Amino acid sequence: MNPDLGHGGRAQSIIGLYKTEAITTDVFHTGPFKTLVDGEYAAAGWVDWWNHRRLHSSTGQIPPAEHEHDYYAALNRGPHPV
């Protein structure tokens, strides 16, 4: 593994956010985890929020899923007639 690639820090940052937001807070679950399924539901809720609802500054403060939809819609419109 080449440490010069610079991907490790980004991954560690996302993992840290996941641990803080999905596991140690009660935003995506209520009470302590009693079963593995409880943890899976919390993880799925966080991933859904991360991909579909969080606002991101690099996408103009719109959720990533909306940005992706707008991007592909613009591609599918094709060139405009003159």
Biopython code that builds the backbone (N, CA, C, O; Angstrom):
import numpy as np
from Bio.PDB.StructureBuilder import StructureBuilder

atoms = [
    (1, "MET", "N", (0.847, -1.179, 0.000)),
    (1, "MET", "CA", (0.000, 0.000, 0.000)),
    (1, "MET", "C", (0.888, 1.237, 0.000)),
    (1, "MET", "O", (1.839, 1.327, 0.777)),
    (2, "ASN", "N", (0.584, 2.161, -0.849)),
    (2, "ASN", "CA", (1.386, 3.364, -1.002)),
    (2, "ASN", "C", (0.785, 4.494, -0.157)),
    (2, "ASN", "O", (-0.311, 4.968, -0.454)),
    (3, "PRO", "N", (1.490, 4.925, 0.888)),
    (3, "PRO", "CA", (0.932, 5.989, 1.741)),
    (3, "PRO", "C", (0.848, 7.335, 1.041)),
    (3, "PRO", "O", (0.184, 8.245, 1.537)),
    (4, "ASP", "N", (1.512, 7.479, -0.110)),
    (4, "ASP", "CA", (1.476, 8.751, -0.826)),
    (4, "ASP", "C", (0.152, 8.994, -1.542)),
    (4, "ASP", "O", (-0.098, 10.105, -2.010)),
    (5, "LEU", "N", (-0.685, 7.991, -1.634)),
    (5, "LEU", "CA", (-1.945, 8.147, -2.356)),
    (5, "LEU", "C", (-2.905, 9.090, -1.645)),
    (5, "LEU", "O", (-3.742, 9.715, -2.297)),
    (6, "GLY", "N", (-2.807, 9.206, -0.340)),
    (6, "GLY", "CA", (-3.608, 10.169, 0.393)),
    (6, "GLY", "C", (-5.039, 9.759, 0.667)),
    (6, "GLY", "O", (-5.841, 10.593, 1.090)),
    (7, "HIS", "N", (-5.385, 8.505, 0.441)),
    (7, "HIS", "CA", (-6.765, 8.073, 0.652)),
    (7, "HIS", "C", (-7.027, 7.650, 2.097)),
    (7, "HIS", "O", (-8.174, 7.674, 2.543)),
    (8, "GLY", "N", (-6.001, 7.272, 2.825)),
    (8, "GLY", "CA", (-6.183, 6.787, 4.185)),
    (8, "GLY", "C", (-6.792, 7.820, 5.104)),
    (8, "GLY", "O", (-7.674, 7.498, 5.900)),
    (9, "GLY", "N", (-6.338, 9.051, 5.010)),
    (9, "GLY", "CA", (-6.868, 10.103, 5.872)),
    (9, "GLY", "C", (-8.331, 10.369, 5.632)),
    (9, "GLY", "O", (-9.092, 10.568, 6.579)),
    (10, "ARG", "N", (-8.734, 10.375, 4.380)),
    (10, "ARG", "CA", (-10.142, 10.607, 4.055)),
    (10, "ARG", "C", (-11.002, 9.465, 4.594)),
    (10, "ARG", "O", (-12.062, 9.703, 5.173)),
    (11, "ALA", "N", (-10.550, 8.237, 4.405)),
    (11, "ALA", "CA", (-11.312, 7.087, 4.899)),
    (11, "ALA", "C", (-11.402, 7.122, 6.419)),
    (11, "ALA", "O", (-12.465, 6.861, 6.983)),
    (12, "GLN", "N", (-10.299, 7.442, 7.083)),
    (12, "GLN", "CA", (-10.322, 7.517, 8.539)),
    (12, "GLN", "C", (-11.259, 8.615, 9.018)),
    (12, "GLN", "O", (-11.923, 8.455, 10.042)),
    (13, "SER", "N", (-11.322, 9.712, 8.302)),
    (13, "SER", "CA", (-12.220, 10.799, 8.664)),
    (13, "SER", "C", (-13.677, 10.357, 8.572)),
    (13, "SER", "O", (-14.474, 10.647, 9.464)),
    (14, "ILE", "N", (-14.022, 9.656, 7.496)),
    (14, "ILE", "CA", (-15.396, 9.177, 7.325)),
    (14, "ILE", "C", (-15.732, 8.138, 8.380)),
    (14, "ILE", "O", (-16.837, 8.140, 8.922)),
    (15, "ILE", "N", (-14.784, 7.244, 8.679)),
    (15, "ILE", "CA", (-15.019, 6.238, 9.719)),
    (15, "ILE", "C", (-15.225, 6.923, 11.064)),
    (15, "ILE", "O", (-16.081, 6.507, 11.845)),
    (16, "GLY", "N", (-14.447, 7.971, 11.345)),
    (16, "GLY", "CA", (-14.620, 8.717, 12.585)),
    (16, "GLY", "C", (-15.988, 9.370, 12.671)),
    (16, "GLY", "O", (-16.630, 9.339, 13.721)),
    (17, "LEU", "N", (-16.438, 9.963, 11.570)),
    (17, "LEU", "CA", (-17.782, 10.550, 11.536)),
    (17, "LEU", "C", (-18.839, 9.486, 11.780)),
    (17, "LEU", "O", (-19.789, 9.700, 12.533)),
    (18, "TYR", "N", (-18.664, 8.336, 11.136)),
    (18, "TYR", "CA", (-19.622, 7.237, 11.303)),
    (18, "TYR", "C", (-19.700, 6.824, 12.763)),
    (18, "TYR", "O", (-20.793, 6.689, 13.313)),
    (19, "LYS", "N", (-18.551, 6.624, 13.392)),
    (19, "LYS", "CA", (-18.545, 6.201, 14.793)),
    (19, "LYS", "C", (-19.229, 7.239, 15.676)),
    (19, "LYS", "O", (-20.012, 6.891, 16.561)),
    (20, "THR", "N", (-18.935, 8.499, 15.436)),
    (20, "THR", "CA", (-19.506, 9.557, 16.262)),
    (20, "THR", "C", (-20.999, 9.709, 16.031)),
    (20, "THR", "O", (-21.772, 9.798, 16.984)),
    (21, "GLU", "N", (-21.408, 9.741, 14.765)),
    (21, "GLU", "CA", (-22.795, 10.065, 14.444)),
    (21, "GLU", "C", (-23.731, 8.864, 14.494)),
    (21, "GLU", "O", (-24.877, 8.998, 14.921)),
    (22, "ALA", "N", (-23.269, 7.703, 14.070)),
    (22, "ALA", "CA", (-24.175, 6.560, 13.976)),
    (22, "ALA", "C", (-24.115, 5.654, 15.191)),
    (22, "ALA", "O", (-25.117, 5.032, 15.545)),
    (23, "ILE", "N", (-22.976, 5.568, 15.830)),
    (23, "ILE", "CA", (-22.819, 4.596, 16.902)),
    (23, "ILE", "C", (-22.921, 5.232, 18.285)),
    (23, "ILE", "O", (-23.667, 4.739, 19.132)),
    (24, "THR", "N", (-22.188, 6.312, 18.531)),
    (24, "THR", "CA", (-22.128, 6.858, 19.889)),
    (24, "THR", "C", (-23.229, 7.862, 20.204)),
    (24, "THR", "O", (-23.396, 8.239, 21.364)),
    (25, "THR", "N", (-23.982, 8.304, 19.202)),
    (25, "THR", "CA", (-25.115, 9.194, 19.469)),
    (25, "THR", "C", (-26.407, 8.414, 19.264)),
    (25, "THR", "O", (-26.383, 7.280, 18.786)),
    (26, "ASP", "N", (-27.517, 9.012, 19.619)),
    (26, "ASP", "CA", (-28.799, 8.331, 19.417)),
    (26, "ASP", "C", (-29.587, 8.936, 18.259)),
    (26, "ASP", "O", (-30.815, 8.863, 18.231)),
    (27, "VAL", "N", (-28.877, 9.535, 17.304)),
    (27, "VAL", "CA", (-29.543, 10.126, 16.148)),
    (27, "VAL", "C", (-30.143, 9.044, 15.254)),
    (27, "VAL", "O", (-31.242, 9.214, 14.726)),
    (28, "PHE", "N", (-29.428, 7.938, 15.086)),
    (28, "PHE", "CA", (-29.872, 6.886, 14.176)),
    (28, "PHE", "C", (-30.376, 5.651, 14.901)),
    (28, "PHE", "O", (-30.698, 4.650, 14.261)),
    (29, "HIS", "N", (-30.451, 5.702, 16.220)),
    (29, "HIS", "CA", (-31.001, 4.597, 17.006)),
    (29, "HIS", "C", (-31.408, 5.131, 18.373)),
    (29, "HIS", "O", (-30.967, 6.203, 18.787)),
    (30, "THR", "N", (-32.237, 4.388, 19.055)),
    (30, "THR", "CA", (-32.644, 4.785, 20.402)),
    (30, "THR", "C", (-32.132, 3.753, 21.394)),
    (30, "THR", "O", (-32.322, 2.552, 21.206)),
    (31, "GLY", "N", (-31.496, 4.217, 22.429)),
    (31, "GLY", "CA", (-30.988, 3.332, 23.464)),
    (31, "GLY", "C", (-29.785, 2.523, 23.012)),
    (31, "GLY", "O", (-29.315, 2.665, 21.883)),
    (32, "PRO", "N", (-29.292, 1.672, 23.906)),
    (32, "PRO", "CA", (-28.127, 0.853, 23.561)),
    (32, "PRO", "C", (-28.498, -0.238, 22.554)),
    (32, "PRO", "O", (-29.650, -0.663, 22.459)),
    (33, "PHE", "N", (-27.492, -0.671, 21.815)),
    (33, "PHE", "CA", (-27.710, -1.782, 20.885)),
    (33, "PHE", "C", (-27.906, -3.061, 21.688)),
    (33, "PHE", "O", (-27.099, -3.382, 22.561)),
    (34, "LYS", "N", (-28.966, -3.782, 21.395)),
    (34, "LYS", "CA", (-29.219, -5.051, 22.074)),
    (34, "LYS", "C", (-28.870, -6.234, 21.189)),
    (34, "LYS", "O", (-28.547, -7.315, 21.682)),
    (35, "THR", "N", (-28.936, -6.028, 19.887)),
    (35, "THR", "CA", (-28.631, -7.106, 18.947)),
    (35, "THR", "C", (-27.794, -6.550, 17.803)),
    (35, "THR", "O", (-27.661, -5.337, 17.640)),
    (36, "LEU", "N", (-27.242, -7.450, 17.027)),
    (36, "LEU", "CA", (-26.497, -7.055, 15.841)),
    (36, "LEU", "C", (-27.408, -6.321, 14.864)),
    (36, "LEU", "O", (-26.969, -5.392, 14.186)),
    (37, "VAL", "N", (-28.655, -6.724, 14.788)),
    (37, "VAL", "CA", (-29.616, -6.077, 13.888)),
    (37, "VAL", "C", (-29.798, -4.610, 14.266)),
    (37, "VAL", "O", (-29.946, -3.763, 13.384)),
    (38, "ASP", "N", (-29.789, -4.295, 15.563)),
    (38, "ASP", "CA", (-29.875, -2.895, 15.989)),
    (38, "ASP", "C", (-28.734, -2.079, 15.392)),
    (38, "ASP", "O", (-28.942, -0.966, 14.909)),
    (39, "GLY", "N", (-27.532, -2.639, 15.431)),
    (39, "GLY", "CA", (-26.381, -1.961, 14.839)),
    (39, "GLY", "C", (-26.495, -1.839, 13.334)),
    (39, "GLY", "O", (-26.107, -0.825, 12.755)),
    (40, "GLU", "N", (-27.029, -2.873, 12.700)),
    (40, "GLU", "CA", (-27.201, -2.831, 11.248)),
    (40, "GLU", "C", (-28.204, -1.758, 10.841)),
    (40, "GLU", "O", (-27.995, -1.064, 9.846)),
    (41, "TYR", "N", (-29.280, -1.614, 11.591)),
    (41, "TYR", "CA", (-30.261, -0.569, 11.293)),
    (41, "TYR", "C", (-29.660, 0.825, 11.479)),
    (41, "TYR", "O", (-29.910, 1.724, 10.675)),
    (42, "ALA", "N", (-28.872, 1.003, 12.533)),
    (42, "ALA", "CA", (-28.219, 2.298, 12.747)),
    (42, "ALA", "C", (-27.251, 2.592, 11.604)),
    (42, "ALA", "O", (-27.198, 3.717, 11.107)),
    (43, "ALA", "N", (-26.489, 1.587, 11.189)),
    (43, "ALA", "CA", (-25.544, 1.772, 10.079)),
    (43, "ALA", "C", (-26.283, 2.109, 8.796)),
    (43, "ALA", "O", (-25.875, 3.010, 8.063)),
    (44, "ALA", "N", (-27.360, 1.397, 8.518)),
    (44, "ALA", "CA", (-28.134, 1.658, 7.296)),
    (44, "ALA", "C", (-28.741, 3.058, 7.327)),
    (44, "ALA", "O", (-28.779, 3.735, 6.299)),
    (45, "GLY", "N", (-29.212, 3.495, 8.479)),
    (45, "GLY", "CA", (-29.765, 4.844, 8.597)),
    (45, "GLY", "C", (-28.719, 5.907, 8.344)),
    (45, "GLY", "O", (-28.992, 6.908, 7.682)),
    (46, "TRP", "N", (-27.506, 5.694, 8.875)),
    (46, "TRP", "CA", (-26.429, 6.660, 8.664)),
    (46, "TRP", "C", (-26.008, 6.697, 7.204)),
    (46, "TRP", "O", (-25.812, 7.777, 6.645)),
    (47, "VAL", "N", (-25.866, 5.529, 6.576)),
    (47, "VAL", "CA", (-25.471, 5.479, 5.164)),
    (47, "VAL", "C", (-26.527, 6.152, 4.298)),
    (47, "VAL", "O", (-26.187, 6.875, 3.362)),
    (48, "ASP", "N", (-27.809, 5.924, 4.598)),
    (48, "ASP", "CA", (-28.884, 6.574, 3.846)),
    (48, "ASP", "C", (-28.787, 8.091, 3.999)),
    (48, "ASP", "O", (-28.894, 8.823, 3.016)),
    (49, "TRP", "N", (-28.584, 8.563, 5.227)),
    (49, "TRP", "CA", (-28.435, 10.003, 5.456)),
    (49, "TRP", "C", (-27.215, 10.540, 4.712)),
    (49, "TRP", "O", (-27.298, 11.581, 4.059)),
    (50, "TRP", "N", (-26.076, 9.836, 4.805)),
    (50, "TRP", "CA", (-24.825, 10.287, 4.178)),
    (50, "TRP", "C", (-24.994, 10.414, 2.671)),
    (50, "TRP", "O", (-24.511, 11.379, 2.079)),
    (51, "ASN", "N", (-25.665, 9.467, 2.043)),
    (51, "ASN", "CA", (-25.791, 9.447, 0.586)),
    (51, "ASN", "C", (-26.950, 10.279, 0.053)),
    (51, "ASN", "O", (-26.891, 10.749, -1.083)),
    (52, "HIS", "N", (-28.001, 10.472, 0.846)),
    (52, "HIS", "CA", (-29.223, 11.061, 0.298)),
    (52, "HIS", "C", (-29.670, 12.374, 0.924)),
    (52, "HIS", "O", (-30.392, 13.133, 0.278)),
    (53, "ARG", "N", (-29.268, 12.673, 2.161)),
    (53, "ARG", "CA", (-29.843, 13.847, 2.819)),
    (53, "ARG", "C", (-28.843, 14.871, 3.339)),
    (53, "ARG", "O", (-29.230, 16.017, 3.568)),
    (54, "ARG", "N", (-27.586, 14.518, 3.537)),
    (54, "ARG", "CA", (-26.641, 15.489, 4.108)),
    (54, "ARG", "C", (-26.348, 16.583, 3.090)),
    (54, "ARG", "O", (-26.249, 16.318, 1.892)),
    (55, "LEU", "N", (-26.213, 17.781, 3.561)),
    (55, "LEU", "CA", (-25.855, 18.900, 2.696)),
    (55, "LEU", "C", (-24.337, 18.960, 2.594)),
    (55, "LEU", "O", (-23.632, 18.756, 3.581)),
    (56, "HIS", "N", (-23.847, 19.238, 1.409)),
    (56, "HIS", "CA", (-22.404, 19.241, 1.190)),
    (56, "HIS", "C", (-21.998, 20.516, 0.477)),
    (56, "HIS", "O", (-22.605, 20.892, -0.526)),
    (57, "SER", "N", (-20.976, 21.181, 0.989)),
    (57, "SER", "CA", (-20.572, 22.473, 0.434)),
    (57, "SER", "C", (-20.065, 22.363, -0.998)),
    (57, "SER", "O", (-20.252, 23.295, -1.780)),
    (58, "SER", "N", (-19.429, 21.254, -1.366)),
    (58, "SER", "CA", (-18.886, 21.147, -2.729)),
    (58, "SER", "C", (-19.969, 20.890, -3.769)),
    (58, "SER", "O", (-19.697, 20.955, -4.967)),
    (59, "THR", "N", (-21.183, 20.600, -3.334)),
    (59, "THR", "CA", (-22.287, 20.391, -4.279)),
    (59, "THR", "C", (-23.317, 21.509, -4.189)),
    (59, "THR", "O", (-24.463, 21.331, -4.602)),
    (60, "GLY", "N", (-22.921, 22.655, -3.655)),
    (60, "GLY", "CA", (-23.838, 23.786, -3.562)),
    (60, "GLY", "C", (-24.870, 23.638, -2.468)),
    (60, "GLY", "O", (-25.994, 24.121, -2.603)),
    (61, "GLN", "N", (-24.500, 22.970, -1.377)),
    (61, "GLN", "CA", (-25.389, 22.748, -0.232)),
    (61, "GLN", "C", (-26.633, 21.948, -0.600)),
    (61, "GLN", "O", (-27.714, 22.187, -0.061)),
    (62, "ILE", "N", (-26.478, 21.001, -1.515)),
    (62, "ILE", "CA", (-27.559, 20.056, -1.803)),
    (62, "ILE", "C", (-27.046, 18.653, -1.495)),
    (62, "ILE", "O", (-25.839, 18.418, -1.529)),
    (63, "PRO", "N", (-27.942, 17.724, -1.197)),
    (63, "PRO", "CA", (-27.515, 16.361, -0.885)),
    (63, "PRO", "C", (-26.829, 15.699, -2.084)),
    (63, "PRO", "O", (-27.135, 16.027, -3.230)),
    (64, "PRO", "N", (-25.907, 14.771, -1.826)),
    (64, "PRO", "CA", (-25.201, 14.097, -2.915)),
    (64, "PRO", "C", (-26.128, 13.415, -3.918)),
    (64, "PRO", "O", (-25.874, 13.477, -5.121)),
    (65, "ALA", "N", (-27.183, 12.774, -3.461)),
    (65, "ALA", "CA", (-28.089, 12.089, -4.389)),
    (65, "ALA", "C", (-28.765, 13.080, -5.330)),
    (65, "ALA", "O", (-28.932, 12.795, -6.516)),
    (66, "GLU", "N", (-29.154, 14.236, -4.811)),
    (66, "GLU", "CA", (-29.779, 15.257, -5.655)),
    (66, "GLU", "C", (-28.775, 15.808, -6.665)),
    (66, "GLU", "O", (-29.119, 16.043, -7.824)),
    (67, "HIS", "N", (-27.533, 16.014, -6.222)),
    (67, "HIS", "CA", (-26.481, 16.488, -7.122)),
    (67, "HIS", "C", (-26.242, 15.474, -8.244)),
    (67, "HIS", "O", (-26.106, 15.852, -9.408)),
    (68, "GLU", "N", (-26.192, 14.198, -7.893)),
    (68, "GLU", "CA", (-25.993, 13.152, -8.901)),
    (68, "GLU", "C", (-27.157, 13.128, -9.892)),
    (68, "GLU", "O", (-26.943, 13.004, -11.098)),
    (69, "HIS", "N", (-28.379, 13.245, -9.389)),
    (69, "HIS", "CA", (-29.557, 13.267, -10.256)),
    (69, "HIS", "C", (-29.482, 14.442, -11.227)),
    (69, "HIS", "O", (-29.707, 14.275, -12.426)),
    (70, "ASP", "N", (-29.166, 15.626, -10.713)),
    (70, "ASP", "CA", (-29.066, 16.821, -11.562)),
    (70, "ASP", "C", (-27.969, 16.668, -12.611)),
    (70, "ASP", "O", (-28.137, 17.092, -13.754)),
    (71, "TYR", "N", (-26.848, 16.065, -12.226)),
    (71, "TYR", "CA", (-25.728, 15.862, -13.147)),
    (71, "TYR", "C", (-26.150, 14.981, -14.321)),
    (71, "TYR", "O", (-25.919, 15.331, -15.478)),
    (72, "TYR", "N", (-26.770, 13.834, -14.022)),
    (72, "TYR", "CA", (-27.173, 12.929, -15.098)),
    (72, "TYR", "C", (-28.327, 13.492, -15.919)),
    (72, "TYR", "O", (-28.416, 13.226, -17.117)),
    (73, "ALA", "N", (-29.202, 14.258, -15.298)),
    (73, "ALA", "CA", (-30.280, 14.901, -16.053)),
    (73, "ALA", "C", (-29.698, 15.887, -17.056)),
    (73, "ALA", "O", (-30.175, 15.974, -18.188)),
    (74, "ALA", "N", (-28.675, 16.629, -16.655)),
    (74, "ALA", "CA", (-28.027, 17.578, -17.565)),
    (74, "ALA", "C", (-27.338, 16.846, -18.713)),
    (74, "ALA", "O", (-27.367, 17.315, -19.850)),
    (75, "LEU", "N", (-26.722, 15.707, -18.429)),
    (75, "LEU", "CA", (-26.083, 14.924, -19.491)),
    (75, "LEU", "C", (-27.110, 14.395, -20.486)),
    (75, "LEU", "O", (-26.857, 14.376, -21.691)),
    (76, "ASN", "N", (-28.257, 13.970, -19.989)),
    (76, "ASN", "CA", (-29.289, 13.374, -20.847)),
    (76, "ASN", "C", (-30.041, 14.402, -21.675)),
    (76, "ASN", "O", (-30.681, 14.048, -22.665)),
    (77, "ARG", "N", (-29.974, 15.672, -21.283)),
    (77, "ARG", "CA", (-30.640, 16.704, -22.081)),
    (77, "ARG", "C", (-29.961, 16.867, -23.429)),
    (77, "ARG", "O", (-30.600, 17.239, -24.413)),
    (78, "GLY", "N", (-28.670, 16.589, -23.474)),
    (78, "GLY", "CA", (-27.926, 16.691, -24.726)),
    (78, "GLY", "C", (-27.705, 18.129, -25.139)),
    (78, "GLY", "O", (-28.047, 19.056, -24.406)),
    (79, "PRO", "N", (-27.130, 18.312, -26.318)),
    (79, "PRO", "CA", (-26.854, 19.676, -26.789)),
    (79, "PRO", "C", (-28.147, 20.410, -27.137)),
    (79, "PRO", "O", (-29.112, 19.811, -27.611)),
    (80, "HIS", "N", (-28.143, 21.697, -26.895)),
    (80, "HIS", "CA", (-29.307, 22.525, -27.209)),
    (80, "HIS", "C", (-29.236, 22.968, -28.668)),
    (80, "HIS", "O", (-28.162, 23.346, -29.138)),
    (81, "PRO", "N", (-30.357, 22.932, -29.397)),
    (81, "PRO", "CA", (-30.330, 23.406, -30.789)),
    (81, "PRO", "C", (-30.056, 24.907, -30.844)),
    (81, "PRO", "O", (-30.417, 25.651, -29.933)),
    (82, "VAL", "N", (-29.421, 25.329, -31.909)),
    (82, "VAL", "CA", (-29.049, 26.746, -32.060)),
    (82, "VAL", "C", (-30.152, 27.508, -32.729)),
    (82, "VAL", "O", (-30.027, 28.714, -32.943)),
]
sb = StructureBuilder()
sb.init_structure("model")
sb.init_model(0)
sb.init_chain("A")
sb.init_seg("    ")
for serial, (resi, resn, name, xyz) in enumerate(atoms, 1):
    if name == "N":
        sb.init_residue(resn, " ", resi, " ")
    sb.init_atom(name, np.array(xyz, "f"), 0.0, 1.0, " ", f" {name:<3s}", serial, name[0])
structure = sb.get_structure()
